[in-house]
Each structure stands twice: as structure tokens, then as C-alpha cells.
Amino acid sequence: MWIARDTMTHRVLRAWFDMGKSTRQLIHEKPSEARLLYLLLWSDLAFFLSWTLKAVVVPGQTGVSLISVEIGMLFLAAIILRTAAMYVFAMVVGAAARAMGGRGTWRNTRIAVFWGAFVCAPIGVIAALMSVLFSHLALYFPIFEAEWIALPPYYFGMILFVWFISVGVAKAHRFKSVAPIFLAMSVVSLVALLAAMYFHARGMI
């Protein structure tokens, strides 16, 4: 199927294969704050959709029912809290990049982070659909209940999220290599994941 050039679908697909060039192009376009917020809100909706899919079809994994207060709270968290958190995240990433010798502006950092989140959004939905598929197949093939099969889609989506944003931030701050940013963000993401697992196990989240 032919996808017209310069459509959003074409730009996202192109970004999957060359995130650096895609980020530079967006920075050169000097998008307005409204456009950046538009990209971020779409990634928020994709986040909400992915968790809703799992809540509807695989409620046991999320502990969330479709008709519940949790769904409404998840929507508010996706739209309000996640949006605010991404601004804070971009601020922290930008400060860390400048501490490492980066030369990007706060605005260019936001462009890189929000565009990376938007580019990765479809992958998060695909990962949720894979989880739904595995849950269905587990009814007939118990092997799909194994964690080594069920969990990789989550980790794959997380790794790509970190990678896309790392490449974008590296370009925004004119780093010659993506490795320092990617390594730093990977370590922070791993610590955050372990902390979330710990607090979840203790019933705190």
C-alpha cells in the first residue's frame, strides 16, 4: 500500500528507521508549542488505549475492570499526569544532556522527547495487541502463559521508547554518539522499573 509522502504516517514510519534525521527535520520546522502538545496528547491517548486493551481483554494482568473508577483514573492520568510528567522528564533529560556537554535548547529537547514519545506510541499499542493475542492463545496453548513469552512485548516497547528519545535528544544536543544518552536513560529506566516492581509487590502502587 502506497503511503503519501509528508503525511504523519509516512513521517512516523520513516522515523522508525532514521530517528535522527526525522528529529532534525522537525527541529528545523520550528513547531509551535501547540503542535508539540498535540503530538504529546496523541502519545497519551495511545498509552491509554494500550492499557485499556489489556484491561478489557486481559483484566487479570492489569487488575483493572472496564467499568470501574480505575479506567476513569487511568484516562485522567494519561491525559493530565502523563502530560505534566513528560514536560518534567524533558526538563530533566535536557539538564542531564547539557551537563554531559550537550548544546541543545530546552525547546529542542522538548521537540526530541515529545516526537520520540509520539513515534513510539504505535509500538506501545502493538505491544498491547500482542499481549491480548498471547492471552487468547494461552486458552489453547498454555505455553503462552509463560513470562518469558508474555513479558517481552512490554520490555521491547520500553527499550524502543528509550532508544527513540535517546536518538532524538542526541541530535537535539549535537552529540556525535547516541551511546552516552542511551546508556544513561537505560540505567534510569531500569532503576525506575525495579522501584515500580518493588512498590507494586508491597501493594503501594
C-alpha positions as CSV (number, residue, x, y, z in Angstrom):
1,M,0.0,0.0,0.0
2,W,1.3,3.4,-1.0
3,I,1.7,6.0,1.7
4,A,1.8,9.6,0.6
5,R,5.0,11.5,1.4
6,D,4.9,14.0,4.2
7,T,1.8,12.5,5.8
8,M,2.1,11.8,9.5
9,T,2.0,8.1,8.9
10,H,4.9,8.4,6.4
11,R,6.9,10.5,8.9
12,V,6.4,8.1,11.7
13,L,7.4,5.1,9.6
14,R,10.5,7.0,8.4
15,A,11.4,7.9,12.0
16,W,11.4,4.2,12.9
17,F,14.3,3.7,10.5
18,D,16.1,7.1,10.9
19,M,15.0,8.8,14.1
20,G,17.9,11.2,14.0
21,K,17.1,12.7,10.6
22,S,13.4,12.8,11.4
23,T,14.2,14.8,14.6
24,R,16.4,17.2,12.8
25,Q,13.7,17.9,10.3
26,L,11.1,18.6,13.0
27,I,13.5,20.9,14.8
28,H,14.2,22.8,11.6
29,E,10.4,23.3,11.1
30,K,10.3,25.1,14.4
31,P,6.9,23.7,15.5
32,S,4.7,25.7,17.8
33,E,4.1,24.7,21.4
34,A,0.5,23.8,20.4
35,R,1.9,21.3,17.8
36,L,4.2,19.8,20.3
37,L,1.4,19.4,22.8
38,Y,-0.7,17.8,20.0
39,L,2.0,15.2,19.5
40,L,2.2,14.6,23.2
41,L,-1.5,14.2,23.7
42,W,-1.7,11.6,20.9
43,S,1.0,9.6,22.6
44,D,-1.0,10.0,25.9
45,L,-4.1,8.6,24.1
46,A,-2.0,5.7,22.7
47,F,-0.8,5.0,26.2
48,F,-4.4,5.0,27.5
49,L,-5.5,2.8,24.6
50,S,-2.8,0.2,25.2
51,W,-3.7,-0.2,28.9
52,T,-7.4,-0.2,28.2
53,L,-7.0,-3.0,25.7
54,K,-5.2,-5.1,28.3
55,A,-7.9,-4.1,30.9
56,V,-10.7,-5.2,28.7
57,V,-9.2,-8.5,27.3
58,V,-6.6,-9.4,29.9
59,P,-8.1,-7.9,33.2
60,G,-6.2,-10.4,35.3
61,Q,-2.8,-8.9,34.3
62,T,-3.8,-5.3,35.0
63,G,-6.2,-5.6,37.9
64,V,-8.5,-3.1,36.2
65,S,-12.1,-3.6,35.1
66,L,-13.6,-1.9,32.1
67,I,-16.5,-0.5,34.1
68,S,-14.7,0.9,37.1
69,V,-13.3,4.0,38.7
70,E,-9.8,2.8,37.7
71,I,-10.5,3.3,34.0
72,G,-11.5,6.9,34.5
73,M,-8.5,7.5,36.7
74,L,-6.3,5.9,34.1
75,F,-7.7,8.3,31.5
76,L,-7.0,11.3,33.7
77,A,-3.5,10.0,34.5
78,A,-2.8,9.5,30.8
79,I,-4.0,13.0,29.7
80,I,-3.1,15.1,32.7
81,L,-0.4,13.5,34.8
82,R,1.5,11.9,31.9
83,T,1.5,15.2,30.0
84,A,2.9,17.0,33.0
85,A,5.4,14.2,33.7
86,M,6.7,14.3,30.1
87,Y,7.4,18.1,30.5
88,V,9.3,17.4,33.7
89,F,11.0,14.4,32.0
90,A,12.1,16.6,29.1
91,M,13.4,19.2,31.5
92,V,15.5,16.6,33.5
93,V,16.8,15.0,30.3
94,G,17.8,18.4,28.9
95,A,19.6,19.3,32.1
96,A,21.4,16.0,32.1
97,A,22.3,16.3,28.4
98,R,23.7,19.8,29.0
99,A,25.7,18.6,32.0
100,M,27.2,16.0,29.6
101,G,28.3,18.7,27.2
102,G,25.1,19.0,25.1
103,R,24.3,22.2,23.3
104,G,20.6,21.8,22.7
105,T,18.0,24.3,23.9
106,W,15.1,23.5,26.3
107,R,12.8,23.8,23.3
108,N,14.7,21.4,21.1
109,T,14.8,19.0,23.9
110,R,11.0,19.1,24.2
111,I,10.8,18.5,20.4
112,A,13.1,15.5,20.7
113,V,11.3,14.0,23.7
114,F,7.7,14.6,22.5
115,W,8.4,13.4,19.0
116,G,10.1,10.3,20.3
117,A,7.1,9.5,22.5
118,F,4.8,10.1,19.5
119,V,6.9,7.9,17.2
120,C,6.9,5.1,19.8
121,A,3.2,5.3,20.6
122,P,2.0,2.9,17.8
123,I,4.6,0.4,19.1
124,G,3.0,0.5,22.6
125,V,-0.4,-0.3,21.1
126,I,1.1,-3.1,19.0
127,A,2.7,-4.5,22.2
128,A,-0.7,-4.4,23.9
129,L,-2.3,-6.2,21.0
130,M,0.4,-8.8,21.2
131,S,-0.4,-9.3,24.9
132,V,-4.1,-9.7,24.1
133,L,-3.2,-12.2,21.4
134,F,-1.0,-14.2,23.8
135,S,-3.7,-14.2,26.4
136,H,-6.2,-15.6,23.8
137,L,-3.7,-18.3,22.6
138,A,-3.0,-19.3,26.3
139,L,-6.5,-20.7,26.4
140,Y,-5.4,-23.3,23.9
141,F,-1.6,-23.4,24.3
142,P,-0.6,-23.0,28.0
143,I,3.0,-22.1,27.0
144,F,1.8,-18.6,26.2
145,E,1.2,-18.0,29.9
146,A,5.0,-18.3,30.5
147,E,6.5,-15.0,31.5
148,W,9.4,-15.4,29.0
149,I,6.7,-15.2,26.2
150,A,4.2,-12.8,27.8
151,L,6.7,-10.1,29.1
152,P,9.0,-9.4,26.1
153,P,6.4,-7.1,24.3
154,Y,6.4,-4.8,27.4
155,Y,10.2,-4.7,27.5
156,F,10.5,-4.3,23.7
157,G,8.3,-1.3,23.8
158,M,10.2,0.2,26.7
159,I,13.6,-0.3,25.0
160,L,12.3,1.4,21.8
161,F,10.9,4.3,23.8
162,V,14.2,4.9,25.4
163,W,16.1,4.4,22.1
164,F,13.9,6.8,20.1
165,I,14.1,9.5,22.7
166,S,17.9,9.0,23.2
167,V,18.5,9.4,19.4
168,G,16.3,12.5,19.3
169,V,18.0,14.1,22.3
170,A,21.4,13.2,21.0
171,K,20.6,15.1,17.7
172,A,19.0,18.0,19.6
173,H,22.1,18.4,21.7
174,R,24.6,17.7,18.8
175,F,26.2,14.7,20.4
176,K,28.3,12.6,18.0
177,S,27.2,9.4,19.6
178,V,23.9,8.2,20.9
179,A,25.5,5.8,23.3
180,P,26.0,8.1,26.4
181,I,22.4,9.3,26.3
182,F,21.0,5.8,25.7
183,L,23.2,4.2,28.4
184,A,22.2,6.9,31.0
185,M,18.5,6.7,30.1
186,S,18.6,2.9,30.2
187,V,20.1,2.9,33.7
188,V,17.5,5.4,34.9
189,S,14.7,3.3,33.3
190,L,15.9,0.1,34.9
191,V,16.1,1.7,38.3
192,A,12.6,3.1,37.8
193,L,11.3,-0.3,36.7
194,L,12.8,-2.1,39.7
195,A,11.4,0.5,42.0
196,A,7.9,0.2,40.5
197,M,8.1,-3.6,40.8
198,Y,9.1,-3.3,44.4
199,F,6.4,-0.9,45.4
200,H,3.8,-2.9,43.4
201,A,4.8,-6.1,45.2
202,R,4.3,-4.3,48.5
203,G,0.9,-3.1,47.4
204,M,1.8,0.6,47.4
205,I,1.0,1.1,43.7
